[in-house]
């Protein structure tokens, strides 16, 4: 009997049901960008998004195929959006498709978190190739009783629950587009907390994760520039000594391990140099130091990547855009770029013999 090739899909979590996630998912599907992708979400929420777009004339009638497992993708008829409904609905889920768009609601946060957990569970068993996440709203997550400040931390914890010892993965956020890739040492915390979290171990771990991740996506010796924390990278200690105490020693330790790292570089010029081709990756100490340069180049092609997970995870680099939710005006470009990058990071290996 000849083995049949069946798709091992990426899973796309629908994000906050009251934000733009459902709308950009429908648009991306109608533009042909979600082949071999299953949406993890609520069918009623996605049908409402499709109705909004159909009323504008943006998309035709969209049939939705509700499936129970990623392996069922091969049974979905052409032209149908495959939606993986949760095995058990969460409290308040049935009300979401009738709530006003663009508001913070614990029910939306609860469903978004449940979709992420289920997607991780399926992916960790090998039923999915990786995860793409539509935007969530952090306040909605907190209102639902979740303690995670964002996707990055939740994915690290949830993947750890499915590994021996239940140890959360040591992960880092990378924001990437065709011109610039930036990896962060610290992410979702106050600036004061971020400065306190910059240690030798944190910087060295970030260098190792960035280096190993680049090898996995086919770049065996990435040139990594490390941005300093302080103006002019501290100017020899005149403007701060974190570069002398932590950042510089971590760079030298990484170099001793064979990592092509340099710096600390002045943070106000290193991104320009990387964009011009001097470096392949830039490591930044804090969230805004690293993300402002990438986002300034445009949100339409920016992609958020979580490095250090045992699977590929990408996301658009924008939020829930509550001001646009329900209008049909949100564009799916960044989501489509996230899908494309997930495929490239996986190396195109999207099928297995069954």
C-alpha positions as CSV (number, residue, x, y, z in Angstrom):
1,X,0.0,0.0,0.0
2,X,1.4,3.4,-1.0
3,X,1.9,5.8,1.9
4,X,-0.3,8.9,1.7
5,X,1.2,12.3,2.4
6,X,-1.0,14.1,4.8
7,X,-0.4,17.7,6.0
8,X,1.0,18.4,9.4
9,X,-0.5,21.9,9.7
10,X,0.5,25.0,11.5
11,X,-2.0,26.1,14.1
12,X,-3.2,29.7,14.1
13,X,-4.8,30.8,17.4
14,X,-7.5,33.4,16.8
15,X,-6.4,35.8,19.4
16,X,-8.8,38.2,21.2
17,X,-12.3,37.6,19.9
18,X,-13.1,41.3,20.2
19,X,-10.0,42.5,18.4
20,X,-9.0,42.4,14.7
21,X,-7.6,38.8,14.9
22,X,-10.7,37.1,13.5
23,X,-11.0,39.6,10.6
24,X,-7.4,39.4,9.5
25,X,-7.5,35.6,9.7
26,X,-10.5,35.6,7.3
27,X,-8.8,38.0,5.0
28,X,-5.6,36.0,5.0
29,X,-7.5,32.8,4.2
30,X,-9.4,34.4,1.3
31,X,-6.1,35.6,-0.1
32,X,-4.7,32.1,-0.2
33,X,-2.2,32.6,2.6
34,X,-3.3,29.9,5.0
35,X,-2.9,26.6,3.1
36,X,-2.1,23.8,5.6
37,X,-3.1,26.1,8.5
38,X,-5.8,25.3,11.0
39,X,-7.4,28.0,13.1
40,X,-7.8,27.3,16.8
41,X,-10.8,29.3,17.9
42,X,-14.5,29.7,18.1
43,X,-16.4,29.1,14.8
44,X,-19.1,31.6,15.8
45,X,-16.5,34.4,16.3
46,X,-15.0,33.7,12.9
47,X,-18.3,33.6,11.2
48,X,-19.1,37.0,12.6
49,X,-15.8,38.4,11.3
50,X,-16.7,36.9,7.9
51,X,-20.1,38.6,7.9
52,X,-18.5,41.9,8.6
53,X,-16.2,41.6,5.7
54,X,-18.9,40.2,3.4
55,X,-21.1,43.2,4.2
56,X,-18.3,45.5,3.0
57,X,-17.9,43.4,-0.2
58,X,-14.4,42.4,0.8
59,X,-14.9,38.6,0.8
60,X,-17.4,36.2,-0.6
61,X,-19.4,33.7,1.4
62,X,-17.0,31.8,3.7
63,X,-17.9,28.2,4.6
64,X,-16.2,27.0,7.8
65,X,-15.3,23.4,8.5
66,X,-15.2,22.6,12.2
67,X,-12.8,19.8,13.0
68,X,-11.7,18.0,16.2
69,X,-8.0,17.3,15.5
70,X,-5.3,18.7,13.3
71,X,-5.1,15.4,11.4
72,X,-8.6,16.1,10.2
73,X,-7.3,18.9,7.9
74,X,-7.0,16.4,5.0
75,X,-10.8,15.9,5.2
76,X,-11.7,19.6,4.8
77,X,-13.2,20.5,1.5
78,X,-11.4,23.1,-0.7
79,X,-12.5,26.6,0.0
80,X,-13.5,25.9,3.6
81,X,-11.7,27.6,6.6
82,X,-10.6,24.8,8.9
83,X,-11.4,25.6,12.5
84,X,-10.3,23.5,15.5
85,X,-12.9,24.1,18.1
86,X,-11.8,23.6,21.7
87,X,-12.6,20.1,23.2
88,X,-14.5,21.9,26.0
89,X,-15.9,25.5,25.7
90,X,-14.7,28.0,28.3
91,X,-17.0,30.0,30.5
92,X,-18.7,32.8,28.6
93,X,-17.5,31.6,25.2
94,X,-21.0,31.4,23.7
95,X,-21.6,35.1,24.4
96,X,-18.5,36.4,22.6
97,X,-20.0,36.5,19.1
98,X,-22.7,38.9,20.3
99,X,-20.5,41.3,22.3
100,X,-19.5,44.8,21.1
101,X,-16.2,44.9,19.2
102,X,-13.2,46.6,20.6
103,X,-13.6,46.2,24.4
104,X,-11.6,44.5,27.1
105,X,-13.5,41.5,28.3
106,X,-12.5,38.6,30.6
107,X,-14.4,36.2,28.4
108,X,-12.3,37.1,25.4
109,X,-9.1,36.7,27.5
110,X,-10.2,33.4,28.8
111,X,-10.9,32.0,25.3
112,X,-7.6,33.4,23.9
113,X,-5.7,31.7,26.7
114,X,-7.5,28.4,26.2
115,X,-6.7,28.5,22.5
116,X,-3.0,29.0,23.2
117,X,-2.9,26.1,25.7
118,X,-4.7,23.7,23.3
119,X,-2.5,24.7,20.4
120,X,0.7,24.1,22.5
121,X,-0.7,20.7,23.6
122,X,-1.3,19.6,20.0
123,X,2.0,20.9,18.8
124,X,4.0,19.3,21.6
125,X,2.5,15.9,20.6
126,X,3.7,16.4,17.0
127,X,0.2,16.9,15.6
128,X,1.1,20.3,14.4
129,X,4.3,21.8,12.8
130,X,4.2,25.0,14.9
131,X,2.1,27.9,16.1
132,X,1.2,31.3,14.6
133,X,-0.7,33.5,17.1
134,X,-3.1,36.3,16.3
135,X,-3.0,39.3,18.7
136,X,-4.2,39.0,22.3
137,X,-5.0,41.8,24.7
138,X,-2.9,41.7,27.9
139,X,-5.6,43.4,30.0
140,X,-8.2,40.9,28.9
141,X,-5.8,38.1,29.9
142,X,-5.4,39.6,33.4
143,X,-9.1,40.1,33.7
144,X,-9.5,36.4,33.0
145,X,-7.2,35.6,35.9
146,X,-4.1,34.9,33.8
147,X,-0.8,36.0,35.2
148,X,1.2,36.0,32.0
149,X,2.2,39.4,30.6
150,X,2.1,38.2,27.0
151,X,2.4,35.4,24.5
152,X,6.1,34.9,25.0
153,X,5.9,34.1,28.7
154,X,2.8,31.9,28.3
155,X,4.2,29.9,25.5
156,X,7.4,29.3,27.5
157,X,5.4,28.0,30.5
158,X,2.9,25.9,28.5
159,X,5.6,24.2,26.5
160,X,7.4,23.4,29.7
161,X,4.4,21.7,31.1
162,X,4.7,19.1,28.3
163,X,8.4,18.3,28.9
164,X,10.2,16.2,31.5
165,X,10.6,18.1,34.7
166,X,8.0,20.7,33.6
167,X,10.6,23.3,33.2
168,X,9.6,26.5,31.4
169,X,11.7,27.1,28.2
170,X,14.3,29.8,28.3
171,X,13.0,32.0,25.5
172,X,13.6,35.3,23.9
173,X,11.5,37.6,21.6
174,X,12.8,38.4,18.2
175,X,11.2,41.0,15.9
176,X,12.1,40.6,12.3
177,X,11.5,41.9,8.8
178,X,13.4,41.8,5.6
179,X,15.8,44.5,6.7
180,X,16.4,43.9,10.4
181,X,16.3,41.2,13.1
182,X,16.3,42.2,16.8
183,X,16.5,39.9,19.8
184,X,15.6,41.2,23.2
185,X,17.2,40.4,26.6
186,X,14.2,41.7,28.6
187,X,10.6,41.9,27.4
188,X,7.4,42.7,29.2
189,X,8.4,44.5,32.4
190,X,8.9,48.1,33.5
191,X,12.0,49.9,32.4
192,X,13.3,50.0,35.9
193,X,12.8,46.2,36.3
194,X,14.4,45.6,32.9
195,X,17.6,47.4,33.9
196,X,17.8,45.4,37.1
197,X,17.3,42.2,35.0
198,X,20.3,42.8,32.8
199,X,22.9,40.5,34.1
200,X,25.9,38.6,32.7
201,X,23.8,35.4,32.6
202,X,20.8,37.1,30.9
203,X,23.0,38.5,28.2
204,X,25.0,35.4,27.6
205,X,21.9,33.2,27.5
206,X,20.4,35.6,24.9
207,X,23.5,35.3,22.8
208,X,23.4,31.5,22.9
209,X,19.7,31.3,22.1
210,X,20.1,33.8,19.2
211,X,23.1,31.9,17.8
212,X,21.4,28.5,18.1
213,X,18.2,29.7,16.6
214,X,20.0,31.2,13.6
215,X,21.7,27.8,13.0
216,X,18.3,26.1,13.0
217,X,17.0,28.5,10.3
218,X,20.0,27.9,8.1
219,X,22.5,30.6,9.1
220,X,25.5,28.6,10.6
221,X,27.6,31.6,11.8
222,X,25.4,34.7,12.3
223,X,27.1,38.0,13.0
224,X,25.5,39.2,16.2
225,X,25.9,42.8,17.3
226,X,25.1,43.6,21.0
227,X,23.7,47.0,21.7
228,X,24.6,48.7,24.9
229,X,22.1,49.9,27.5
230,X,23.4,53.4,28.0
231,X,24.0,56.3,25.7
232,X,27.2,55.7,23.6
233,X,27.3,52.2,25.2
234,X,28.2,53.8,28.5
235,X,31.2,55.8,27.1
236,X,33.7,53.8,29.2
237,X,31.6,54.1,32.3
238,X,30.9,57.8,32.2
239,X,27.2,57.3,31.4
240,X,26.6,54.0,33.2
241,X,28.6,50.8,33.9
242,X,26.3,48.0,32.9
243,X,28.4,47.6,29.7
244,X,31.6,47.1,31.8
245,X,30.1,44.9,34.5
246,X,27.7,42.6,32.6
247,X,27.3,43.2,28.8
248,X,31.0,43.2,27.8
249,X,32.0,40.2,29.9
250,X,29.0,38.2,28.4
251,X,30.1,39.1,24.9
252,X,33.6,37.9,25.6
253,X,32.3,34.7,27.1
254,X,30.2,34.1,24.0
255,X,33.2,34.7,21.8
256,X,35.1,32.1,23.7
257,X,32.3,29.6,22.8
258,X,32.7,30.4,19.1
259,X,29.8,32.8,18.8
260,X,30.5,35.7,16.4
261,X,29.4,38.4,18.8
262,X,30.6,42.0,18.9
263,X,30.0,45.1,21.0
264,X,28.7,46.6,23.1
265,X,27.8,49.0,20.3
266,X,26.2,52.4,20.7
267,X,22.4,51.7,20.5
268,X,21.7,54.8,18.5
269,X,23.7,53.6,15.5
270,X,23.9,49.8,15.6
271,X,20.5,49.2,14.0
272,X,21.4,51.4,11.1
273,X,24.6,49.4,10.6
274,X,22.7,46.2,10.8
275,X,20.2,47.4,8.2
276,X,23.1,48.2,5.9
277,X,24.4,44.7,6.2
278,X,27.2,44.9,8.8
279,X,25.4,42.4,11.1
280,X,22.8,39.6,10.8
281,X,21.2,40.1,14.2
282,X,21.1,42.8,16.9
283,X,20.6,42.0,20.6
284,X,19.0,44.8,22.5
285,X,18.7,45.1,26.2
286,X,15.1,46.4,26.6
287,X,11.8,46.1,24.8
288,X,11.6,49.6,23.3
289,X,15.3,49.8,22.5
290,X,15.0,46.9,20.2
291,X,11.5,47.1,18.8
292,X,11.2,50.8,17.9
293,X,13.7,50.5,15.0
294,X,12.0,47.4,13.5
295,X,8.5,48.8,13.8
296,X,9.6,52.2,12.4
297,X,10.4,50.3,9.2
298,X,6.7,49.4,9.0
299,X,4.2,47.1,10.7
300,X,3.0,45.4,7.5
301,X,6.0,43.0,7.2
302,X,7.2,42.8,10.8
303,X,7.0,39.4,12.5
304,X,7.4,38.5,16.1
305,X,9.3,35.2,16.6
306,X,9.8,33.4,19.9
307,X,13.3,31.9,20.1
308,X,14.1,28.9,22.4
309,X,10.8,27.1,22.2
310,X,10.7,23.4,21.1
311,X,8.6,24.4,18.1
312,X,8.3,27.3,15.6
313,X,6.2,30.2,16.8
314,X,5.5,33.5,14.9
315,X,3.0,36.3,15.2
316,X,2.1,39.6,13.6
317,X,4.0,42.5,15.2
318,X,0.8,44.5,16.0
319,X,-1.8,44.3,18.7
320,X,-5.6,43.9,18.8
321,X,-6.3,47.3,17.3
322,X,-9.6,47.7,19.2
323,X,-10.2,51.0,17.3
324,X,-10.4,49.0,14.0
325,X,-12.1,45.9,15.3
326,X,-15.4,45.2,13.6
327,X,-14.8,47.8,10.8
328,X,-13.3,45.4,8.3
329,X,-10.5,47.9,7.6
330,X,-7.6,45.9,9.3
331,X,-5.2,44.4,6.8
332,X,-3.6,40.9,7.2
333,X,-0.2,41.7,5.8
334,X,1.8,41.2,9.0
335,X,-0.2,38.0,9.7
336,X,0.6,36.7,6.2
337,X,4.3,37.6,6.7
338,X,4.2,35.6,10.0
339,X,2.8,32.5,8.2
340,X,5.5,32.8,5.5
341,X,8.3,33.2,8.0
342,X,7.0,30.2,10.0
343,X,7.3,28.1,6.9
344,X,10.8,29.4,6.2
345,X,11.9,28.7,9.8
346,X,10.6,25.2,9.5
347,X,12.5,24.7,6.3
348,X,9.3,23.9,4.3
349,X,8.9,20.5,6.0
350,X,5.1,20.6,6.2
351,X,4.1,17.0,5.5
352,X,4.7,13.5,6.8
353,X,3.9,10.0,5.6
354,X,0.7,8.5,7.0
